[in-house]
Amino acid sequence: MDNSHRALNVSSEIGKLKTVLLHRPGKELENLMPDYLDRLLFDDIPYLKIAQEEHDKFAKILKENGVEVVYLEELAAEAIEDESVRERFVEEFLNEANVLGEGKRRSLKEYFKQFNSRQLIDKVMQGVRKTELPRYKPKTLTDMVDDNYPFLVDPMPNLYFTRDPFATIGTGITLNHMKTETRNRETIFAKYIFENHPRFKGEYIPIWFNRDEKTSLEGGDELILNKKTIAIGISERTEAASIEKFAKNILNSGQTFEQILAFDIPKKRAFMHLDTVFTMVDYDKFTIHPQIEGPLTVYSITKSKEKEDELKIVKEEASLEDILKKYLGLEKVTLIRCANGNNIDAAREQWNDGSNTLAIAPGEVIVYSRNYVTNKILEENGIKIHVMPSSELSRGRGGPRCMSMPLIREDIKNN
């Protein structure tokens, strides 16, 4: 199957990156407040000016290496240019932002009318402070109960982690149902882009998992190891039931994928997604946080040969190296441990996503500068690294892979 001219095509983690979706951090970061960090899933408040400079250097590295960079905010704005689409978007956004009070809802609709499409997208991403609508007065009980809260609409500070709301798999996507209400709102942008943007509107884009599902699936847990094998984390953010539903859809889709490896990883903040503890950097090389090797359980999921539309699920008893060798057809696998397994350095660099790399070609990755111990080890293992600044972006608890959603990769040899 020749997918070279498809709007979407990702059949590996390491194929040469051709097109990637980013979101340049915006004023949503300036609407972070210490009292509401937990609510918005942040541990700290990045300094926006420096975060944007760092992000621009990230984009520059990508562009200098032949990658087309497209931006979530630009595609979303172009997708709602039509007046009827824009009205539908505003209505759905207010529902997802949990704006229930009629007075508040009316005020926001009126407020949004002053903006063009790009300004509207920026504004809904940034959040709306009550001080922006000085004439707004709560009238309903719902509005009055929330009167001390400083926002009419919460900001979306996690948006620069474009990896999670949807994931390109083969020539389709999982349009994800996120674990938290805060992040689930982010998936609306992908929905409108794939339904309405001229770049995708005429294309058939299958959806392997949809945002209206009741269980969660997030893109940081979805890794495409090769054209036959997908790894998915059972994690703090992705539930086993979602993986089963996705597996049934993708394995019966006519795409090239034949098996899912479900990695049951510890359910805690530092191990939020599979890609925070495990990423692929070359045909036979992987970064890994040493703490997941012992407790890691892997389940292989394939189509049942006995019963159509059923799955065969096997708990793998082998080591991680042997499981990877078996399913990827490799004679040898190299696991590159974060900070070489040193307890103190690995814990520190893992907190700053030392195991989270973005491959732009086989054996060539983008990494955070602050993870210098792990970066040196990558180089010693023959990996070419592109180092980006990371003092502020890393405060959001995500690395280069988290901040990028590949739309097109070249198929790799022997894939």
C-alpha positions as CSV (number, residue, x, y, z in Angstrom):
1,M,0.0,0.0,0.0
2,D,1.5,3.3,-1.1
3,N,0.7,6.0,1.5
4,S,3.2,8.6,0.3
5,H,0.5,11.0,-0.8
6,R,-1.9,10.6,2.1
7,A,-2.7,13.5,4.4
8,L,-1.6,11.3,7.3
9,N,0.9,8.5,7.4
10,V,2.7,7.2,10.5
11,S,3.8,3.6,10.6
12,S,6.8,3.9,13.0
13,E,8.3,6.0,15.7
14,I,11.6,6.6,13.8
15,G,10.8,7.0,10.1
16,K,12.0,10.3,8.7
17,L,9.7,13.0,10.0
18,K,8.0,14.9,7.2
19,T,5.2,16.9,8.9
20,V,4.6,17.6,12.6
21,L,1.9,19.4,14.5
22,L,3.0,21.8,17.3
23,H,1.4,24.4,19.5
24,R,3.4,27.5,20.4
25,P,2.7,28.2,24.1
26,G,0.5,31.2,24.5
27,K,-1.1,33.4,27.2
28,E,-2.8,30.3,28.7
29,L,0.5,29.9,30.6
30,E,0.0,33.4,32.1
31,N,-3.4,32.3,33.4
32,L,-1.8,29.7,35.7
33,M,-2.2,30.5,39.4
34,P,-0.6,28.7,42.4
35,D,-4.0,28.0,43.9
36,Y,-5.3,26.2,40.8
37,L,-2.2,24.3,39.6
38,D,-3.6,20.9,40.6
39,R,-6.8,21.7,38.7
40,L,-4.9,22.5,35.6
41,L,-2.4,19.6,36.0
42,F,0.7,21.7,36.4
43,D,3.4,21.6,39.2
44,D,4.9,25.0,38.4
45,I,4.4,28.1,36.3
46,P,6.6,28.5,33.2
47,Y,7.8,31.9,32.2
48,L,6.0,32.5,28.9
49,K,8.6,34.6,27.2
50,I,11.4,32.1,27.7
51,A,9.1,29.1,27.0
52,Q,8.2,30.6,23.6
53,E,11.8,31.2,22.8
54,E,12.6,27.6,23.7
55,H,9.7,26.4,21.6
56,D,10.8,28.5,18.7
57,K,14.2,26.8,18.8
58,F,12.5,23.4,18.9
59,A,10.6,24.4,15.7
60,K,13.8,25.7,14.2
61,I,15.6,22.4,14.7
62,L,12.7,20.6,13.0
63,K,12.6,23.0,10.0
64,E,16.4,22.9,9.6
65,N,16.1,19.1,9.3
66,G,13.5,19.3,6.5
67,V,10.4,18.9,8.6
68,E,7.2,20.8,7.7
69,V,5.9,22.4,11.0
70,V,2.2,23.2,11.2
71,Y,0.6,24.8,14.2
72,L,-2.6,23.7,16.1
73,E,-3.8,27.2,16.5
74,E,-3.4,28.1,12.9
75,L,-5.1,24.9,11.6
76,A,-7.9,25.3,14.1
77,A,-8.5,28.9,13.0
78,E,-8.6,27.9,9.3
79,A,-11.0,25.1,10.1
80,I,-13.7,27.5,11.6
81,E,-13.6,30.2,8.9
82,D,-17.1,29.3,7.7
83,E,-19.6,31.1,9.8
84,S,-21.9,28.1,10.5
85,V,-18.8,26.0,11.5
86,R,-17.7,28.8,13.8
87,E,-21.1,29.0,15.5
88,R,-21.2,25.3,16.0
89,F,-17.6,25.4,17.4
90,V,-18.5,28.1,20.0
91,E,-21.6,26.2,21.1
92,E,-19.7,22.9,21.5
93,F,-16.8,24.6,23.2
94,L,-19.0,26.2,25.8
95,N,-20.5,22.8,26.5
96,E,-17.1,21.3,26.9
97,A,-15.9,24.2,29.1
98,N,-18.8,23.3,31.4
99,V,-20.4,26.8,31.0
100,L,-23.8,26.0,32.4
101,G,-25.3,29.3,33.6
102,E,-27.4,31.0,30.9
103,G,-26.2,34.4,31.8
104,K,-22.5,33.5,31.7
105,R,-23.1,31.6,28.4
106,R,-24.9,34.5,26.8
107,S,-22.2,37.0,27.9
108,L,-19.4,34.8,26.5
109,K,-21.1,34.3,23.1
110,E,-21.5,38.0,22.8
111,Y,-17.9,38.5,23.8
112,F,-16.6,36.0,21.3
113,K,-18.4,37.8,18.4
114,Q,-15.7,40.6,18.4
115,F,-12.9,38.2,17.4
116,N,-11.8,36.9,14.0
117,S,-11.2,33.1,13.7
118,R,-7.6,33.2,14.8
119,Q,-8.3,35.5,17.7
120,L,-11.2,33.3,18.8
121,I,-9.0,30.2,18.9
122,D,-6.3,32.0,20.8
123,K,-8.9,33.3,23.3
124,V,-10.6,29.9,24.0
125,M,-7.1,28.4,24.5
126,Q,-6.0,31.2,26.8
127,G,-9.1,31.1,29.0
128,V,-11.4,34.1,29.8
129,R,-10.8,36.1,33.0
130,K,-13.9,37.7,34.7
131,T,-12.2,41.1,34.4
132,E,-12.4,40.8,30.6
133,L,-16.2,41.1,30.8
134,P,-16.6,44.0,33.3
135,R,-20.4,44.2,32.7
136,Y,-20.9,40.5,33.5
137,K,-23.0,40.0,36.6
138,P,-24.0,36.6,37.9
139,K,-27.7,36.2,37.9
140,T,-28.4,32.4,38.1
141,L,-27.6,30.2,41.1
142,T,-25.1,28.3,39.0
143,D,-23.2,31.6,38.2
144,M,-23.4,32.9,41.7
145,V,-21.9,29.8,43.3
146,D,-18.9,30.2,41.1
147,D,-18.6,34.0,41.7
148,N,-15.3,33.9,43.6
149,Y,-13.5,31.9,40.9
150,P,-11.4,34.3,38.7
151,F,-12.2,32.7,35.3
152,L,-15.3,32.5,33.3
153,V,-13.5,29.8,31.2
154,D,-10.4,27.9,32.3
155,P,-7.2,28.2,30.4
156,M,-5.7,25.2,28.6
157,P,-2.0,25.3,29.6
158,N,-1.3,21.7,28.6
159,L,-2.0,22.4,24.9
160,Y,1.7,22.6,24.0
161,F,1.8,18.9,24.6
162,T,0.2,18.1,21.2
163,R,1.0,14.4,21.6
164,D,-2.0,13.6,23.7
165,P,-5.4,14.8,22.4
166,F,-5.1,12.7,19.2
167,A,-2.6,10.3,17.7
168,T,-1.8,9.5,14.1
169,I,-1.7,5.8,13.6
170,G,-1.3,4.5,10.0
171,T,-3.4,6.7,7.8
172,G,-6.0,7.4,10.5
173,I,-6.2,8.8,14.1
174,T,-7.3,8.0,17.6
175,L,-9.3,11.1,18.6
176,N,-8.8,10.6,22.2
177,H,-11.0,10.8,25.3
178,M,-8.7,12.3,27.9
179,K,-8.6,11.2,31.5
180,T,-9.2,14.6,33.0
181,E,-11.9,17.2,32.2
182,T,-9.2,19.8,32.0
183,R,-7.5,18.2,29.1
184,N,-10.5,16.6,27.5
185,R,-11.5,20.0,26.2
186,E,-8.4,20.0,24.0
187,T,-9.7,17.3,21.7
188,I,-12.3,19.7,20.2
189,F,-9.6,21.3,18.1
190,A,-8.5,18.1,16.4
191,K,-12.2,17.2,15.8
192,Y,-12.8,20.5,13.9
193,I,-9.5,20.3,12.1
194,F,-10.1,16.8,10.7
195,E,-13.8,17.5,9.9
196,N,-13.4,21.0,8.3
197,H,-9.8,22.0,7.4
198,P,-9.2,22.0,3.6
199,R,-6.1,20.0,4.2
200,F,-8.1,17.0,5.5
201,K,-11.7,17.6,4.5
202,G,-11.5,15.6,1.2
203,E,-9.5,12.8,2.7
204,Y,-10.8,9.6,4.2
205,I,-9.4,9.6,7.7
206,P,-10.5,6.6,9.8
207,I,-11.0,7.1,13.5
208,W,-9.8,4.1,15.5
209,F,-11.1,5.5,18.8
210,N,-13.4,8.5,19.4
211,R,-13.6,11.3,21.9
212,D,-17.1,10.3,22.9
213,E,-15.9,7.1,24.5
214,K,-16.4,6.7,28.2
215,T,-12.9,5.4,29.0
216,S,-9.6,7.2,28.5
217,L,-6.9,7.0,26.0
218,E,-4.0,9.5,25.6
219,G,-1.4,9.9,22.8
220,G,1.6,9.8,25.1
221,D,0.7,6.1,25.7
222,E,0.6,5.3,22.0
223,L,3.9,4.2,20.3
224,I,4.1,2.7,16.8
225,L,7.1,0.3,16.9
226,N,6.8,-0.8,13.3
227,K,4.1,-1.3,10.7
228,K,2.9,-4.5,12.5
229,T,3.4,-3.6,16.1
230,I,1.9,-0.8,18.3
231,A,2.8,-0.4,22.0
232,I,0.3,1.2,24.4
233,G,0.7,2.0,28.0
234,I,-1.9,1.0,30.6
235,S,-1.1,4.1,32.7
236,E,-2.4,6.8,35.0
237,R,-4.1,8.3,31.9
238,T,-5.0,5.3,29.7
239,E,-7.4,2.5,30.7
240,A,-7.3,-1.1,29.6
241,A,-10.8,-1.0,28.3
242,S,-9.8,1.7,25.8
243,I,-6.9,-0.4,24.5
244,E,-9.3,-3.3,23.9
245,K,-11.7,-1.2,21.9
246,F,-8.9,0.4,19.9
247,A,-7.3,-3.0,19.3
248,K,-10.5,-4.4,17.8
249,N,-10.8,-1.4,15.5
250,I,-7.2,-1.2,14.3
251,L,-6.6,-5.0,13.9
252,N,-9.8,-5.4,11.8
253,S,-9.1,-2.3,9.7
254,G,-7.2,-3.6,6.8
255,Q,-4.1,-1.6,7.9
256,T,-0.8,-3.3,8.4
257,F,-0.9,-3.6,12.2
258,E,-1.1,-7.2,13.5
259,Q,-0.4,-6.8,17.3
260,I,-0.7,-4.5,20.2
261,L,1.8,-4.7,23.1
262,A,0.1,-3.3,26.3
263,F,2.6,-2.1,28.8
264,D,1.2,-2.0,32.3
265,I,3.3,0.8,33.9
266,P,3.2,2.2,37.5
267,K,0.3,4.6,37.9
268,K,2.0,7.7,39.2
269,R,2.8,11.2,38.1
270,A,6.4,10.7,37.1
271,F,5.4,7.8,34.9
272,M,2.4,9.6,33.5
273,H,2.5,8.1,30.0
274,L,4.4,5.2,28.4
275,D,6.5,7.8,26.5
276,T,7.8,9.3,29.7
277,V,9.5,6.0,30.6
278,F,10.1,4.4,27.2
279,T,10.8,5.7,23.7
280,M,12.2,4.3,20.5
281,V,15.3,6.0,19.1
282,D,16.6,3.6,16.4
283,Y,15.6,0.3,14.8
284,D,16.9,-1.7,17.8
285,K,17.5,1.0,20.5
286,F,15.1,2.3,23.1
287,T,15.4,4.8,26.0
288,I,14.0,3.5,29.3
289,H,13.6,4.5,32.9
290,P,15.2,1.7,34.8
291,Q,12.4,1.7,37.4
292,I,9.9,0.1,35.0
293,E,12.0,-2.9,34.1
294,G,11.2,-4.9,37.3
295,P,7.5,-4.2,37.7
296,L,6.7,-4.1,34.0
297,T,4.1,-6.5,32.7
298,V,3.4,-6.7,29.0
299,Y,0.3,-8.2,27.3
300,S,0.3,-9.1,23.6
301,I,-3.0,-8.5,21.8
302,T,-3.8,-10.1,18.4
303,K,-6.8,-11.1,16.5
304,S,-8.3,-14.4,17.5
305,K,-7.9,-17.1,14.9
306,E,-10.9,-19.1,16.3
307,K,-13.5,-16.4,16.7
308,E,-13.9,-13.4,14.3
309,D,-14.0,-10.0,16.0
310,E,-12.5,-11.4,19.2
311,L,-9.0,-10.7,20.6
312,K,-6.3,-13.1,21.8
313,I,-4.6,-11.7,24.9
314,V,-1.5,-13.3,26.3
315,K,0.5,-12.2,29.3
316,E,4.1,-12.2,28.3
317,E,6.5,-13.9,30.7
318,A,9.8,-12.9,29.0
319,S,12.1,-9.9,29.7
320,L,11.4,-6.6,28.0
321,E,14.4,-7.2,25.7
322,D,13.1,-10.6,24.7
323,I,9.6,-9.3,24.1
324,L,10.9,-6.6,21.8
325,K,13.1,-9.0,20.0
326,K,10.3,-11.4,19.4
327,Y,7.7,-8.9,18.1
328,L,10.1,-6.6,16.2
329,G,12.1,-9.5,14.6
330,L,15.4,-8.3,16.1
331,E,18.4,-10.3,17.0
332,K,19.6,-7.7,19.6
333,V,18.0,-4.9,21.5
334,T,19.7,-2.1,23.4
335,L,17.9,-0.5,26.3
336,I,19.5,2.9,27.0
337,R,18.7,3.6,30.7
338,C,17.9,7.1,31.8
339,A,21.1,8.5,33.4
340,N,22.7,5.1,33.0
341,G,20.4,3.8,35.9
342,N,22.0,6.0,38.5
343,N,19.3,6.3,41.2
344,I,19.7,10.1,41.9
345,D,20.5,11.2,38.3
346,A,17.8,9.0,36.8
347,A,15.2,10.3,39.2
348,R,16.1,13.9,38.4
349,E,16.4,13.5,34.7
350,Q,13.2,11.4,34.5
351,W,11.4,14.2,36.3
352,N,12.5,16.4,33.3
353,D,11.7,13.7,30.7
354,G,15.1,12.3,30.1
355,S,13.5,9.2,28.5
356,N,11.2,11.3,26.3
357,T,12.9,11.9,22.9
358,L,11.5,12.8,19.5
359,A,13.0,10.8,16.7
360,I,13.3,12.7,13.4
361,A,15.0,9.9,11.6
362,P,16.4,6.5,12.6
363,G,19.1,7.0,15.2
364,E,18.5,10.8,15.3
365,V,16.6,12.5,18.1
366,I,15.7,15.8,19.7
367,V,16.4,16.0,23.5
368,Y,16.2,18.5,26.3
369,S,19.5,20.2,27.2
370,R,19.0,19.8,30.9
371,N,19.2,15.9,30.7
372,Y,22.9,16.0,30.0
373,V,23.7,12.7,31.7
374,T,21.3,10.8,29.5
375,N,22.2,12.8,26.4
376,K,25.8,11.8,26.7
377,I,24.8,8.1,27.0
378,L,22.6,8.4,23.9
379,E,25.7,9.7,22.0
380,E,27.8,6.9,23.4
381,N,25.3,4.5,21.9
382,G,25.6,6.0,18.4
383,I,22.5,8.2,18.6
384,K,22.8,11.6,16.9
385,I,21.2,14.2,19.2
386,H,19.8,17.7,18.5
387,V,19.8,19.6,21.8
388,M,17.0,22.2,22.6
389,P,16.8,24.6,25.6
390,S,14.5,23.4,28.2
391,S,14.5,25.4,31.4
392,E,10.9,26.6,31.1
393,L,9.1,24.1,28.8
394,S,10.1,21.3,31.1
395,R,8.1,22.7,34.0
396,G,5.0,21.4,32.3
397,R,6.3,17.8,32.8
398,G,6.7,16.8,29.2
399,G,9.6,16.4,26.7
400,P,10.2,16.7,22.9
401,R,8.0,13.8,22.1
402,C,5.2,15.1,24.3
403,M,5.3,18.5,22.5
404,S,4.9,17.0,19.0
405,M,2.3,15.1,17.0
406,P,3.8,13.6,13.7
407,L,1.3,13.7,10.9
408,I,3.6,12.2,8.2
409,R,6.6,10.0,8.5
410,E,8.4,8.2,5.7
411,D,8.0,4.4,5.9
412,I,11.2,2.9,7.1
413,K,13.1,0.0,5.4
414,N,12.5,-3.4,6.9
415,N,9.5,-1.9,8.7
